[in-house]
């Protein structure tokens, strides 16, 4: 009997990490499938002529639809089976990826990007909510951080699409990754499942997710002052993140007179490597600290933002390339402490029934203000405002974010 009990305990301790591993692959595919179109522009234009504005619209339309539908997509994960929402999302966007390979006109490409935005919007809120369902206490932040690391790997692998398009055809890249996603959805169908109700935060006295409504969820979230505070610092942080990522290659190229290829290497290779290390470190440290300090998952990102601010300020003020690279890496490393802990922070401040919906609103805000940040950077450059000045303002904004985050007070503990 003791051997059977031990085997059951081992299975229960192993499966939550298996969930993280399974979803890391999905997160990687999620960003790879959406990003690779930007790396094969030349190959696509050879077969489907379009203007630069039309090509830009392919990404913009995806982002708009993805952002606007994120709260609704999150609600679906709160109301219905999270794992089935994840599997359905992966299968549909993989089919859409495969269909993209068969597009022959700009209108068909635009249509598939719209479908991609709808289907991918359902993934991240559901995935993060499922992870925190399984991971409580001193594993929650690290589990979330590992999944975010999978997403970052997907971002950095976007070049694979351009490589396949260059050596084969752009259609081949979409067809291959579409098939991979469809096959992997079968793997998830056999292995991924929701945590049993008796093991989650739900009790007989609480209202089950099947009985909640979208209006009720919105009303409760937007009526929560602490959640609105979280939306505020997340929005400000997203503006900075998008602006830095979007304009950093240009800054390196112009400020240090680098070639386009070298500027790209410094702005992506070094930067994303530091981000990946940061999100894993931030998750691990927050979990360790939370054993002795209840607000650790809030305070560690606060410290990260405080360190990131002078990092980006010095990087934008120096004339020494190595110093700039190092300081931007410091920013990338400590800024992602927040990414590893954002969903765990939500677990502390909102009703656990609305976790996915709450993160969906964060996603929507990030997409909207991210676009604003990218546009504002271009508008300021047109007004002859240098990027180094914009980055210094960004550093001050990070300190404001840290101050807003510091004001967050847990309303309840769901761990």
C-alpha positions in Angstrom: 0.0 0.0 0.0 2.8 2.4 0.9 4.4 1.7 -2.6 1.2 2.6 -4.3 0.8 5.8 -2.2 4.4 6.7 -3.1 3.8 6.2 -6.8 0.7 8.4 -6.7 2.6 11.2 -4.9 5.4 10.9 -7.5 2.9 11.1 -10.3 1.3 14.2 -8.7 4.6 15.9 -8.3 5.8 15.1 -11.8 2.7 15.9 -13.9 2.7 19.7 -13.1 6.2 20.0 -14.5 5.1 17.8 -17.5 2.4 20.4 -18.1 5.0 23.2 -18.2 7.2 21.2 -20.6 4.3 20.5 -22.9 3.2 24.1 -22.9 6.7 25.4 -23.5 6.7 23.7 -26.9 3.2 25.2 -27.7 4.4 28.7 -26.5 7.4 28.4 -28.8 5.2 27.4 -31.8 2.8 30.2 -30.9 5.4 32.9 -31.4 7.3 31.2 -34.2 4.2 30.8 -36.4 3.3 34.4 -35.9 6.8 35.9 -36.3 8.3 34.1 -39.2 6.3 36.0 -41.8 8.4 39.1 -40.9 11.6 37.3 -41.8 10.6 36.2 -45.3 9.4 39.5 -46.7 11.6 39.3 -49.9 10.5 35.8 -50.7 6.8 36.6 -50.3 7.0 39.8 -52.4 8.6 37.9 -55.3 5.4 35.8 -55.6 2.7 38.1 -54.2 3.5 41.8 -55.1 2.3 44.3 -52.5 3.3 47.7 -51.1 5.2 48.2 -47.8 2.0 49.4 -46.2 0.2 46.3 -47.2 3.0 44.1 -45.9 2.9 46.0 -42.6 -0.8 45.5 -42.4 -0.3 41.8 -42.3 1.3 42.1 -38.9 -0.8 45.0 -37.7 -4.1 43.3 -38.4 -2.9 40.2 -36.5 -1.9 42.3 -33.5 -5.2 44.3 -33.4 -7.4 41.2 -33.6 -5.2 39.3 -31.2 -5.2 42.1 -28.6 -8.9 42.9 -28.8 -10.0 39.3 -28.5 -7.7 38.4 -25.6 -10.2 39.2 -22.8 -12.9 37.1 -24.5 -10.4 34.3 -25.2 -9.3 34.4 -21.5 -12.9 34.2 -20.4 -13.4 31.0 -22.5 -10.5 29.4 -20.5 -12.1 30.5 -17.2 -15.6 29.2 -18.1 -14.7 26.0 -20.0 -11.9 23.4 -19.9 -8.5 25.1 -20.1 -6.7 22.3 -21.7 -9.3 21.9 -24.4 -9.1 25.6 -25.2 -5.3 25.3 -25.5 -5.5 22.2 -27.7 -8.2 23.7 -29.9 -6.3 27.0 -30.2 -3.1 25.1 -31.3 -4.9 23.0 -33.8 -6.8 25.9 -35.4 -3.8 28.2 -35.7 -1.7 25.3 -37.1 -4.3 24.7 -39.7 -4.3 28.4 -40.5 -0.5 28.3 -40.7 -0.8 25.4 -43.2 -3.5 27.3 -45.2 -1.2 30.4 -45.3 1.2 28.3 -47.4 -1.5 28.0 -50.1 -2.3 31.7 -50.3 -1.8 33.3 -53.7 -3.0 36.8 -53.2 -2.6 39.6 -50.7 -6.3 39.3 -49.7 -5.8 35.6 -48.9 -2.7 36.3 -46.8 -4.6 39.1 -45.0 -7.5 36.7 -44.3 -5.2 34.0 -42.9 -3.5 36.6 -40.6 -6.9 37.6 -39.2 -7.7 34.0 -38.5 -4.3 33.6 -36.9 -5.1 36.5 -34.6 -8.4 34.9 -33.5 -7.0 31.4 -32.9 -3.7 32.5 -31.2 -5.5 34.9 -28.8 -7.0 31.8 -27.0 -3.6 30.3 -26.0 -1.6 32.4 -23.6 -4.3 33.3 -21.0 -5.4 29.7 -20.9 -1.9 28.3 -20.7 -0.8 30.6 -17.8 -4.0 29.9 -15.9 -3.5 26.2 -16.3 0.1 26.4 -15.1 -0.8 28.3 -11.9 -3.7 25.8 -11.3 -1.0 23.1 -11.1 1.8 25.1 -9.4 1.2 26.6 -6.0 3.5 28.0 -3.4 7.2 27.8 -4.1 7.0 26.6 -7.7 4.5 29.0 -9.3 6.9 31.8 -10.5 9.5 29.4 -11.8 6.9 27.4 -13.7 5.5 30.6 -15.3 9.0 31.8 -16.0 10.0 28.6 -17.8 6.9 28.9 -20.0 7.7 32.5 -20.8 11.2 31.2 -21.7 9.6 28.9 -24.3 7.8 31.9 -25.8 11.1 33.8 -26.0 12.8 30.9 -27.8 10.0 31.0 -30.3 10.6 34.7 -30.8 14.3 34.2 -31.4 13.7 31.3 -33.8 11.7 33.5 -36.2 14.8 33.5 -38.5 14.1 29.9 -39.3 11.2 30.9 -41.5 13.4 33.2 -43.5 16.1 30.5 -43.8 13.6 27.9 -45.1 12.1 30.5 -47.4 15.5 31.3 -48.8 16.6 27.7 -49.3 13.2 26.3 -50.4 10.1 28.5 -50.7 8.1 30.7 -48.2 5.2 28.3 -48.7 7.3 25.4 -47.5 8.0 27.1 -44.2 4.3 27.6 -43.4 3.4 24.1 -44.5 6.0 22.5 -42.3 5.2 24.3 -39.1 1.5 24.0 -39.7 1.9 20.2 -39.9 4.1 20.2 -36.8 1.5 22.1 -34.8 -1.4 19.8 -36.0 0.6 16.7 -35.0 1.6 18.2 -31.7 -2.1 19.0 -30.9 -2.7 15.2 -31.0 0.1 14.7 -28.5 -1.6 17.2 -26.2 -5.0 15.6 -26.7 -3.5 12.4 -25.2 -1.4 14.0 -22.4 -2.8 17.4 -21.3 -5.7 17.7 -18.9 -7.1 20.2 -16.4 -6.4 19.9 -12.7 -9.3 18.1 -10.9 -11.8 20.5 -9.3 -11.2 19.0 -5.9 -7.5 19.9 -6.2 -8.0 23.5 -7.3 -9.2 26.7 -5.5 -12.8 25.8 -6.2 -14.9 24.5 -3.3 -18.6 23.5 -2.9 -19.3 27.0 -1.6 -17.8 28.8 -4.6 -19.5 29.5 -7.9 -18.1 27.2 -10.6 -16.6 28.7 -13.8 -19.5 27.2 -15.8 -21.9 29.6 -14.2 -20.0 32.8 -14.5 -20.7 35.4 -17.2 -18.5 37.7 -19.2 -20.2 40.8 -18.0 -19.8 39.6 -14.4 -16.1 38.9 -15.0 -15.6 42.4 -16.5 -17.5 44.1 -13.7 -15.5 42.4 -11.0 -12.1 42.9 -12.6 -12.7 46.6 -13.5 -14.2 47.2 -10.1 -11.0 46.0 -8.4 -8.8 49.0 -7.8 -5.7 46.8 -7.3 -6.2 45.2 -10.6 -6.6 48.6 -12.3 -3.3 49.6 -10.7 -1.8 46.4 -12.2 -3.2 47.3 -15.6 -1.6 50.7 -15.3 2.0 49.6 -14.6 1.7 46.8 -17.1 0.6 49.3 -19.8 3.5 51.7 -19.1 6.0 48.8 -19.0 4.6 47.4 -22.3 5.1 50.8 -24.0 8.8 50.7 -23.0 9.3 47.1 -23.9 7.8 47.5 -27.4 9.7 50.7 -28.1 13.1 49.3 -27.0 12.7 46.1 -28.9 11.4 47.9 -32.0 14.0 50.7 -32.1 17.1 49.1 -30.6 18.5 47.8 -33.9 18.1 51.3 -35.4 19.8 52.8 -32.3 22.8 50.5 -32.5 23.1 51.2 -36.3 22.9 55.0 -36.1 24.6 55.7 -32.7 27.6 53.4 -33.3 27.7 53.4 -37.1 27.3 49.7 -37.4 26.2 47.6 -40.3 22.6 46.5 -40.4 23.6 42.8 -39.7 25.8 43.7 -36.7 23.2 46.0 -35.3 20.7 43.2 -35.6 23.0 40.7 -33.8 23.6 43.0 -30.9 19.9 44.0 -30.6 18.5 40.4 -30.8 21.1 37.8 -30.0 22.6 39.4 -26.9 19.3 41.0 -25.8 17.0 37.9 -26.0 19.7 35.7 -24.4 19.7 38.0 -21.4 15.9 38.1 -21.4 15.7 34.3 -21.3 18.2 34.1 -18.5 16.3 36.9 -16.6 12.8 35.3 -16.8 14.2 32.0 -15.5 16.2 33.7 -12.7 13.2 35.9 -11.8 11.0 32.9 -11.4 13.5 31.0 -9.3 14.4 33.8 -7.0 10.8 34.8 -6.4 9.8 31.3 -5.5 12.7 31.0 -3.0 12.1 34.4 -1.5 8.3 33.8 -1.2 9.0 31.1 1.4 9.9 33.8 3.9 8.3 36.9 2.5 4.7 37.0 1.2 5.2 39.9 -1.1 8.3 38.5 -2.8 6.6 38.1 -6.2 5.8 41.8 -6.1 9.1 43.1 -4.7 11.4 41.1 -6.9 10.0 42.7 -10.1 10.1 46.1 -8.3 13.8 45.6 -7.7 14.2 44.4 -11.3 12.6 47.6 -12.7 14.7 49.8 -10.4 17.9 48.1 -11.7 16.7 48.1 -15.3 16.1 51.9 -15.3 19.7 53.0 -14.9 20.7 50.2 -17.2 18.8 51.7 -20.1 19.7 55.2 -19.1 23.5 54.5 -19.1 23.2 52.5 -22.3 21.6 55.4 -24.1 24.1 57.9 -22.8 27.4 56.1 -23.5 29.6 56.3 -26.6 31.2 53.0 -25.8 29.6 50.1 -27.7 30.5 47.5 -25.1 29.0 49.5 -22.3 25.8 50.0 -24.3 25.5 46.3 -25.0 26.2 45.3 -21.4 23.7 47.9 -20.0 21.0 46.9 -22.4 21.6 43.3 -21.4 21.1 44.3 -17.7 17.8 45.9 -18.7 16.7 42.8 -20.6 17.7 40.6 -17.7 16.0 42.4 -14.9 13.0 43.7 -16.8 11.8 40.1 -17.4 11.5 39.5 -13.6 8.0 41.0 -14.1 7.1 38.6 -16.9 7.9 35.6 -14.7 5.7 36.9 -11.9 2.8 38.7 -13.5 0.4 35.8 -13.5 1.4 34.9 -9.9 0.8 38.5 -8.9 -2.7 38.2 -10.5 -3.3 35.2 -8.3 -2.8 37.4 -5.3 -5.1 40.3 -6.3 -8.1 39.0 -8.2 -10.8 36.3 -7.9 -9.2 33.0 -9.0 -12.2 32.3 -11.2 -11.1 35.1 -13.5 -7.4 34.5 -13.9 -7.4 33.9 -17.6 -9.8 36.7 -18.3 -7.7 39.0 -16.2 -4.5 38.1 -18.1 -6.5 38.5 -21.3 -7.1 42.2 -20.5 -3.4 42.6 -19.8 -2.7 41.1 -23.2 -5.1 43.5 -24.8 -3.6 46.5 -23.1 -0.1 45.4 -24.0 -1.0 45.0 -27.7 -2.8 48.4 -27.9 -0.2 50.5 -26.1 2.7 48.5 -27.7 1.5 49.7 -31.1 1.2 53.2 -29.6 4.8 53.0 -28.4 6.2 51.9 -31.7 4.2 54.6 -33.5 5.2 57.3 -31.0 8.9 56.4 -31.5 8.6 56.9 -35.2 6.6 60.1 -34.8 9.2 61.5 -32.4 12.0 60.6 -34.8 10.2 62.5 -37.6 10.1 65.4 -35.2 14.0 65.1 -34.9 13.9 63.7 -31.4 16.9 61.3 -31.0 16.5 57.8 -29.8 18.9 58.3 -26.9 16.5 60.9 -25.5 13.5 58.6 -25.9 15.4 55.8 -24.1 16.3 58.2 -21.2 12.6 59.1 -20.9 11.9 55.3 -20.9 14.3 54.9 -18.0 12.3 57.4 -15.9 9.1 55.7 -16.9 10.4 52.4 -15.6 10.9 54.0 -12.2 7.3 55.1 -12.3 6.3 51.5 -13.1 8.3 50.3 -10.1 6.5 52.8 -7.9 3.0 51.7 -9.1 4.0 48.0 -8.7 5.2 48.7 -5.1 1.8 49.9 -4.2 0.2 46.5 -5.0 -1.1 44.8 -1.9 -2.3 41.2 -2.0 -6.1 41.0 -1.4 -6.1 37.3 -0.9 -3.8 34.3 -1.1 -4.9 31.5 -3.5 -1.8 29.4 -3.0 
